[in-house]
């Protein structure tokens, strides 16, 4: 597939990249989406939105962003937010370590920078959870610094424009792209230029299919389009297959409470609340035995639909059961320090309180609607 492709670094295409500035910026003025973090490009807004947008679609992020900003309108509020509340606000976005890094960085900003996100790229990139892309986005969009912001969308656009076969999964390819863009960054509009490249990749030069070249402002400059080789780019090493893990998930209820468990402080979904679950795909009889082993008295059990959830490196294939048990004599409310493993006692909490207060990862979306009527959750 790589025969005849350009294997030289992207920096050799400096002249070509200079030519994309005018048509790209003109296109962006007319086609940029209206987004809440663009309406007021404050450093805090840009920072939070970019973290939320990592591996999440723009349309999905918008309501999360707006809710987050209503409750945590500035860096001080984020730094002081109780962890459970922060996790609840992040619920559904996944990758909860990103929310924790946001808060750690906010606390550093309060302590070290008097509550103001630094303008300097080198200082930004030293904060927890901020890599070269996020630092570039904040520095260029919020502060007008002439630094690139290279994400997957930008790498795809550049690979097609330059017909370059460097593996975009390699850090060296990203660094090459950053160097190439840094040399052609318009000093009077670096943030707009970065956003325009991202927007082009998100709307026109799309992945996993044929790009919409007829609508592209750069089609007359794009080498891949001119040669009819758009689908050959970008080149990326395939990921290793995810490990499949069978799990059985339980919605355990008595007459007025539902069971939750807090995950350990380290590892997958660290510190979050979950529906009780066990490794393996248990039969109904095995499921009843497992509930009984926790010293509950099952009254009835119903199978729930099978479900699947994909993490970065593992895929859960889930069997589910709804189990009604006799009323528990003691209802336990978790504390901030509680942490559990598969053998820990469960917390029985009123379903409405679960909905309002306790963050449950999206891995359990298929089952948490059985805690409450779907219309209420």
Secondary structure, 3 states (H helix, E strand, C coil): CCCCCECCCHHHHHHHHHHHHHHHHHHHHHHCCCCHHHHCCCHHHHHHHHHHHCCCCHHHHHHHHHHHHHHCCCHHHHHHCCHHHHHHHHCCCCCHHHHHHHHHHHHHHHHHCCCCCCCCHHHHCCCCCCCHHHHHHHHHHHCCCCCCCCCHHHHHHHHHHHCECCECCCHHHHHHHHHHHHHHCCCCCHHHHHHHHHHHHHHCCCCCCCCCHHHCCCCCCCHHHHCCCHHHCCECCCCCCCEEEEEEEEEEECCCCEEEEECCCCCCCCCCEECCEEECCCCHHHHHHHHHHCCCCEEEEEEEEEEEEECCCEEEEEEEEEEEECCCCCCCCCCCCCCCCCCCCCEEECHHHHHHHCCECHHHHHHHCCCCCCCCC
